[in-house]
Amino acid sequence: MSDKQNKQLVYMDHSATTPVDKRVADVVYETMLRHWGNPSSKYTRGGEAKVILEQARERVAEMLHATPAEVYFMSGGTEADNLALYGVMYRAREKGVSETLVTTAFEHSAVLKTAEFLKKEGFHVVFLPIDKGGFVDLDVLEHELKKGVSLVSVMHVNNEIGTIQPIETIGRLCQDYGSLFHTDAVQSFGKLPIDAGSVHADLLSCSSHKIYGPKGVGALFVRKGLNLRSFARGGGQEKGVRTGTENMPGIAGFGEAVQLCFEEMKTENDRLGKLRDRLWSGLQEKIEGEVLLNGSMENRLGANLNIAFPGLEGESLLMSLDMDGIAVSTGSACSSGSDKPSHVLLALGLDERTAQSSLRLTLGRSTTEEDIAYVIEKLSGHVNRFRAMAF
Ligand SMILES: Cc1ncc(COP(=O)(O)O)c(C=O)c1O
């Protein structure tokens, strides 16, 4: 029985994670049961696994217009972000060059907390401000770059508000001023076309579970010739950048998920953009009183809607929707559980109460027109009821 038959389940939290595609799950299962060899082994079974490993690498590379040698498998976006920042900054320290890292105030915690740790380690870290629309201030970035920077890390698509940063311009600026450029592309990889060359990315992080692949696997693109300081010691897999026996079922599934996104990207983006717009206009029509869009609608991922309901608690709306079988979030999955307002919404200039009145709804492959109608009906109903009770 599918989730939808079981209970009316409308999943609108695809930025937190995505359900594994059946076609991907089949590949994971096959790899576990039939191709369980160690890709480092010299005999035939090892060779078979190696072929699967390299095919997945080719698929990730193709998605990025990169070469397979530039793709390193990781345990996910978090590890890729950590390694990018540590790897470059400790190498910079060894070489005696600039110890400045520039990032933004609204990065995912995988970058933000790593940057904060590096700051405690004595590195100079600059957090760029974000404007009201949800975009990095490029003038401030250029001003910082002029002072000498080793690494700039700016995310491609923000996980909470879906705004798309102009990474081509950022990458070019970094190149002009001699800084390396890392982008956390966990929310855009497989959803938007990315050419690592034309965005002048030196490092790029991506993750499998945001694109209908298994959890616990991702990749870091590292431009050819760039030498990262690595921390783990072991058998030297992934050319020593990420040592340890590879998560073969995960990697094989990731490769399959990438291939499916590659084939379906354009049609899926258009479809989700239209559904999201219908959701937004339906909510505006039915909700009595204020409902505010967080971040700009321009240059935003089609699947994302993040809205504030001033005077209400996002958390109460989330719980009410959950009773209706609708899954949404109040912020990123990694920060839920904390009752602090979202650092992303605060970085946009929202006050704490408005930030806490917000919900994130993110659409995906399973989203249908009926889901949109159902969410409009239920969410507007709860908002209007809570507001009526407040008076
Ligand atoms: C922008 C961004 N970066 C990094 C991550 C972490 O990726 P993973 O869950 O694969 O560790 C996430 C996950 O939510 C994310 O949205």
The ligand as a MOL file (V3000), in Angstrom:
LIG
                    3D

  0  0  0     0  0            999 V3000
M  V30 BEGIN CTAB
M  V30 COUNTS 16 16 0 0 0
M  V30 BEGIN ATOM
M  V30 1 C 22.4130 23.3680 1.5710 0
M  V30 2 C 22.7610 22.1080 2.2990 0
M  V30 3 N 24.0390 21.8170 2.5310 0
M  V30 4 C 24.3990 20.6960 3.1650 0
M  V30 5 C 23.4670 19.8030 3.6110 0
M  V30 6 C 23.9160 18.5460 4.3090 0
M  V30 7 O 23.8350 17.4590 3.4330 0
M  V30 8 P 23.7570 15.9590 4.0200 0
M  V30 9 O 22.4060 15.8310 4.6500 0
M  V30 10 O 23.9330 15.0920 2.8140 0
M  V30 11 O 24.8670 15.8060 4.9850 0
M  V30 12 C 22.1070 20.0650 3.4130 0
M  V30 13 C 21.0580 19.1640 3.9390 0
M  V30 14 O 20.0040 19.5990 4.3800 0
M  V30 15 C 21.7380 21.2520 2.7330 0
M  V30 16 O 20.4600 21.5590 2.5150 0
M  V30 END ATOM
M  V30 BEGIN BOND
M  V30 1 1 1 2
M  V30 2 1 2 3
M  V30 3 2 2 15
M  V30 4 2 3 4
M  V30 5 1 4 5
M  V30 6 1 5 6
M  V30 7 2 5 12
M  V30 8 1 6 7
M  V30 9 1 7 8
M  V30 10 2 8 9
M  V30 11 1 8 10
M  V30 12 1 8 11
M  V30 13 1 12 13
M  V30 14 1 12 15
M  V30 15 2 13 14
M  V30 16 1 15 16
M  V30 END BOND
M  V30 END CTAB
M  END
